[in-house]
Amino acid sequence: MRELVIGAVVVACLAACTSGSDEPAKPKPTKAAVRTIDPSKATTMTLGEDLKIVAQLPNRFGQQEASFDGFTADGKLVGSVSLPEDPSTGGIGGFSHQAYPVLYDVATKEFTVLDSRKRETNTQIWTVVSSGDFVVWLESPETTASSSRIAIHSYDRRSKKVVQLFSADDPKGVMNGGADLVVRGGTAYFSRFACCRKRDRGNAAVYSVPIDGSSPARVLVKGGKWVALAGDFLTYEVKDKPFTRDLEIGETKPAPVSPRTKDPGFCGAEFTASFETMCVGSPSNDEMEGVVDPELTITERSGRTTRFKPFPTTSSNYPVPHHVVPIGPWTGVTLTSDGGDDRVFLVDLESKVMRAFPKGTSFDAMNDDETQALLVIRGSKSWKQFIVQIPPVS
């Protein structure tokens, strides 16, 4: 239902550039030997046993589909539901049902529809996020997240007021945007860019807008696109080069780039305040496959280095380990399947213990204190969502 079109970013800077420093923190050299971990020996957790279920979530709202995207600060969930078609629209547009943003209270099992106003054309919600007392979402009547027609709205949970923050409707379909809507504090960030004609590509921009609607959206970075957020840092591309912006002080710097970017078999690098990663495999003759037997290396700030043998995956489309992030006491590594599932492997870099979420699962989001996660399990005929407890390291 949610298709995310990803830009060609080979480096992710996740809070690497700490304020007060000209360069991101780099691991200190050490003479320690490189350790090796075999992910194929990771213990696969069983749902309901060593992977504790906090709640099984409803996938229906009345007769319509419901799905959830993340947590609010007070433990509720944000998501969307598709309500019955409005006969007055006559089924206009690419969707037979209108999607609306919702809050879901796990304790009371109650849905709150945040905006049930009529649209001229049925829309779907591609991104919904929460910050403080606000829920913000991006919707479009087009069938992919990269759309020329979008609208961004916010809902104030205190006043129950809905405000439109931004809208775009390019009749020529030149200017597009992804589902890269993020929120930090009281501000939302997103990008728009030209998809096809070179002469229009200079119109790309990263925008910012107050989520209370107190002022209109403004261009924050001319030529920027594909925003992401890590802590106080906003990342984006300008002419295929990655940058980071410190949202606290407004300082922008080029994001760190691996010196091996152009090496045959290079499949990604990520930089954080505590470690950096490198993915290298063997070049493949299959352009879609990219690399064969990609291996991940994590080098911590202390200099300790851990190399992983190839992760077990059935994907031939994007088989590389990526999105290496802290998950509670663990370091999480994501493997994306051909079906789009983002299965996560957990590793304790101290003890080298590894666990894996069940096959066919997708790790969607964590709560603020990183103790719980949204997990999707897709079956042959249906799918289910759960809140699960992040397991302790043992």
ChimeraX attribute file (.defattr): number of C-alpha atoms within 10 A of each C-alpha:
attribute: neighborCount
match mode: 1-to-1
recipient: residues
	/A:1	10
	/A:2	13
	/A:3	13
	/A:4	14
	/A:5	14
	/A:6	11
	/A:7	13
	/A:8	10
	/A:9	14
	/A:10	16
	/A:11	21
	/A:12	27
	/A:13	27
	/A:14	26
	/A:15	22
	/A:16	24
	/A:17	25
	/A:18	15
	/A:19	14
	/A:20	6
	/A:21	8
	/A:22	9
	/A:23	14
	/A:24	18
	/A:25	17
	/A:26	18
	/A:27	17
	/A:28	11
	/A:29	13
	/A:30	11
	/A:31	7
	/A:32	9
	/A:33	10
	/A:34	13
	/A:35	14
	/A:36	13
	/A:37	19
	/A:38	14
	/A:39	19
	/A:40	16
	/A:41	13
	/A:42	19
	/A:43	15
	/A:44	16
	/A:45	16
	/A:46	13
	/A:47	13
	/A:48	10
	/A:49	8
	/A:50	13
	/A:51	17
	/A:52	17
	/A:53	17
	/A:54	15
	/A:55	14
	/A:56	14
	/A:57	19
	/A:58	16
	/A:59	17
	/A:60	12
	/A:61	15
	/A:62	11
	/A:63	10
	/A:64	13
	/A:65	14
	/A:66	22
	/A:67	23
	/A:68	25
	/A:69	17
	/A:70	21
	/A:71	23
	/A:72	19
	/A:73	14
	/A:74	11
	/A:75	15
	/A:76	14
	/A:77	23
	/A:78	24
	/A:79	24
	/A:80	27
	/A:81	25
	/A:82	24
	/A:83	19
	/A:84	13
	/A:85	16
	/A:86	15
	/A:87	8
	/A:88	9
	/A:89	14
	/A:90	10
	/A:91	15
	/A:92	16
	/A:93	15
	/A:94	13
	/A:95	17
	/A:96	18
	/A:97	20
	/A:98	22
	/A:99	26
	/A:100	21
	/A:101	30
	/A:102	22
	/A:103	21
	/A:104	22
	/A:105	15
	/A:106	17
	/A:107	9
	/A:108	7
	/A:109	9
	/A:110	11
	/A:111	18
	/A:112	11
	/A:113	15
	/A:114	19
	/A:115	17
	/A:116	12
	/A:117	8
	/A:118	11
	/A:119	11
	/A:120	10
	/A:121	18
	/A:122	23
	/A:123	25
	/A:124	26
	/A:125	25
	/A:126	26
	/A:127	22
	/A:128	25
	/A:129	22
	/A:130	22
	/A:131	18
	/A:132	13
	/A:133	16
	/A:134	21
	/A:135	24
	/A:136	26
	/A:137	26
	/A:138	26
	/A:139	24
	/A:140	24
	/A:141	24
	/A:142	18
	/A:143	16
	/A:144	17
	/A:145	26
	/A:146	23
	/A:147	23
	/A:148	25
	/A:149	20
	/A:150	25
	/A:151	17
	/A:152	22
	/A:153	21
	/A:154	28
	/A:155	23
	/A:156	17
	/A:157	14
	/A:158	8
	/A:159	8
	/A:160	13
	/A:161	13
	/A:162	19
	/A:163	17
	/A:164	16
	/A:165	23
	/A:166	18
	/A:167	15
	/A:168	16
	/A:169	15
	/A:170	12
	/A:171	9
	/A:172	7
	/A:173	13
	/A:174	16
	/A:175	23
	/A:176	21
	/A:177	24
	/A:178	26
	/A:179	26
	/A:180	22
	/A:181	24
	/A:182	22
	/A:183	23
	/A:184	19
	/A:185	13
	/A:186	14
	/A:187	15
	/A:188	23
	/A:189	23
	/A:190	27
	/A:191	25
	/A:192	25
	/A:193	23
	/A:194	20
	/A:195	17
	/A:196	12
	/A:197	9
	/A:198	8
	/A:199	8
	/A:200	13
	/A:201	17
	/A:202	13
	/A:203	13
	/A:204	23
	/A:205	25
	/A:206	22
	/A:207	21
	/A:208	22
	/A:209	21
	/A:210	19
	/A:211	28
	/A:212	21
	/A:213	18
	/A:214	10
	/A:215	10
	/A:216	12
	/A:217	19
	/A:218	14
	/A:219	16
	/A:220	15
	/A:221	17
	/A:222	14
	/A:223	19
	/A:224	27
	/A:225	27
	/A:226	25
	/A:227	24
	/A:228	20
	/A:229	21
	/A:230	16
	/A:231	11
	/A:232	18
	/A:233	23
	/A:234	23
	/A:235	24
	/A:236	28
	/A:237	23
	/A:238	17
	/A:239	11
	/A:240	13
	/A:241	16
	/A:242	23
	/A:243	22
	/A:244	28
	/A:245	21
	/A:246	18
	/A:247	15
	/A:248	9
	/A:249	9
	/A:250	10
	/A:251	11
	/A:252	15
	/A:253	15
	/A:254	17
	/A:255	23
	/A:256	21
	/A:257	18
	/A:258	17
	/A:259	8
	/A:260	15
	/A:261	17
	/A:262	9
	/A:263	11
	/A:264	14
	/A:265	20
	/A:266	21
	/A:267	28
	/A:268	23
	/A:269	27
	/A:270	23
	/A:271	27
	/A:272	24
	/A:273	17
	/A:274	16
	/A:275	22
	/A:276	24
	/A:277	23
	/A:278	23
	/A:279	22
	/A:280	23
	/A:281	19
	/A:282	15
	/A:283	18
	/A:284	14
	/A:285	10
	/A:286	10
	/A:287	9
	/A:288	10
	/A:289	15
	/A:290	21
	/A:291	24
	/A:292	19
	/A:293	18
	/A:294	23
	/A:295	21
	/A:296	25
	/A:297	20
	/A:298	23
	/A:299	21
	/A:300	20
	/A:301	18
	/A:302	13
	/A:303	18
	/A:304	20
	/A:305	22
	/A:306	19
	/A:307	18
	/A:308	18
	/A:309	16
	/A:310	19
	/A:311	22
	/A:312	15
	/A:313	18
	/A:314	13
	/A:315	15
	/A:316	16
	/A:317	16
	/A:318	19
	/A:319	24
	/A:320	29
	/A:321	25
	/A:322	23
	/A:323	18
	/A:324	24
	/A:325	17
	/A:326	15
	/A:327	19
	/A:328	17
	/A:329	16
	/A:330	21
	/A:331	16
	/A:332	21
	/A:333	22
	/A:334	22
	/A:335	23
	/A:336	23
	/A:337	21
	/A:338	14
	/A:339	11
	/A:340	16
	/A:341	19
	/A:342	23
	/A:343	24
	/A:344	25
	/A:345	24
	/A:346	28
	/A:347	23
	/A:348	15
	/A:349	18
	/A:350	8
	/A:351	9
	/A:352	14
	/A:353	17
	/A:354	22
	/A:355	21
	/A:356	21
	/A:357	21
	/A:358	18
	/A:359	17
	/A:360	16
	/A:361	22
	/A:362	23
	/A:363	17
	/A:364	17
	/A:365	16
	/A:366	21
	/A:367	18
	/A:368	14
	/A:369	9
	/A:370	14
	/A:371	15
	/A:372	23
	/A:373	22
	/A:374	24
	/A:375	25
	/A:376	22
	/A:377	17
	/A:378	16
	/A:379	10
	/A:380	5
	/A:381	5
	/A:382	8
	/A:383	12
	/A:384	15
	/A:385	21
	/A:386	20
	/A:387	20
	/A:388	20
	/A:389	18
	/A:390	20
	/A:391	18
	/A:392	11
	/A:393	14
	/A:394	6
